[in-house]
Amino acid sequence: MAQVQNYSAAQFLETVDRHTGLEFVHFSSPLFSGCKYISKQFRTLARQFDAQLSFSEVAIELQQTDLIRTFEVEQLPTLILLQEGVEVERIESVLPPDELTEFLELCASFYVEEKSEN
């Protein structure tokens, strides 16, 4: 799980309903410097949270309105935490590495514990 899975918009829409567990998704575009910054952080975070989360990066373009509407992507970067393919958390800004790490630690402990209690 330590790798970041890269998807096109079409691939992600076709497969998201089959995703299991916790998945942190970065909706990105190479045109935005903030997205490039998050992409670099994603590789490190994927190794750090290997046992709790999977990481995906979805390259989107403005004409891909189905994906933009489905996930209500209003700005880039948009980071969404999915649990069993359903959105549970969202970040619509660039966070410093320590804040993003803290966010993921809290989410992983909450959602992994919640799932094990059910």
N, C-alpha and C positions, 0 to 999 in steps of 0.2 A: 503493500500500500504506500510505500514511501515516495512514489513518483506522483507528479502532477499529471492527471489525465487531461489531454487537450481535445476539445471538441469544436466542430463547426456548429453554427446555430442549428442547422437541420439535424445533425447527429444528436445534439443534446435534446432537442424537442422529441425526437423519436425514442430516446432511451430513458428519459428522466423518470418516467413512471415505474421503471424496473430497478431504479437505484435503491440500495438498502443501506441501513445504518445512517450515521451522520456524515454529511458531505458538505464541504465548504467550497462554494462556487464563486469564481471571480469572472464577472462579465467584463470583458476588456476590448480595447482597440489599440492597435499599434500607433495610432495617431495621437494618443494622449500620454504625456510623460508620467502622470500619476499611475496609469495602468502598467507602464514599464517598471516603475518602482515596486508596485505590489507584486508583479510577476517574479521579481527577484526574491522578495520576501517569501513567496509561496513555496519555493524549493526548500528553503530552510525550515519553514513551518511544517512542511510535509514530512520531513525527517523527524522533527521534534514530536509531532503528534501522530506518528505512524500507527500506534495501537488504538487510537480513539476515533480518528477521522480519516476520510478520504478527501482529496483535493482535486478540483477540476477547474479548468480554465476554458471559457467559452469566448471565442473571438466573434464579435458582432460588428455588423455594418449598419448604417442608418436605414438602409432599405429593407432590413430583415424585421419587418413590423410584427410578424407573428411572435417571435421570441420577445421582442421589446414589450408587446402588449401582455403576453402571458405572464411574464415576470415583473411587469411594471417597472422596467428599467428607465429611469428618468434622467440619470446622469452617470458618468463614468469616472472612476471605477465604481461598480456596484458589487458588493460582496454579500452573498446570501448563504445562510446555513440551512441546509435541508435535512429533515429527518424522515427517512423512508420516502423521499421525493417531495415532501411538503415543506414549504418555508416555515421556519420557526424564529429566525433572527435575520436582521439586515443591517448592513453598514453602507452608507452612500458617501464615503469620503476616504481620504488617505489617512491612515493612522500610523504613528511611529511604531517601530517594531515591538517595543515593550508593551504598548497599549494593545496592539493586536494579539500578542501572545497572552496577555492577561484576559482579554475577551474570550479567546479560544479555551483557555484553562477553565474559566467559569462555565462556559457553555458545555464543554466536554463533561465536566463533573456533574452538572445539572442534568443534562439529557441522557447521559449514560446511566446515572443512578436512577432517574425516572423510569427508564426502560427496564432496568433490572428489577424494579419494584412491581411492575405490572405482570 
